Amino acid sequence: MIERYDEDTGDTILIPEYVTLSYCWGDPLVAKPTCVNNVHIEVTTNLEAALRVLRDTNQTDLLERGLQVMRMGLVYSKARKVLAWVGDEADDSDLTSK
């Protein structure tokens, strides 16, 4: 948890630390089954690949996805770390610098 000072109230608030993942959705009609927190869902192939590699959300709800997109700037700016996934290695992409 991170302690932050709330300028409006003068209170100290505790904010949980989290890590975010930025990735390209890919084709929403091409999905793969996966299990997250013991819940079986289907996600885009690119997200499934990222989750599989990182091991650390359901893309079909367009309203929820739109709401999350609007919050991205705030979410990423408050994260302890931001990870970006651009897809599986292809066309010598592994030759790029890390």
Order of alpha helices (4+ residues) and beta strands (2+ residues): beta-beta-beta-beta-beta-alpha-alpha-beta
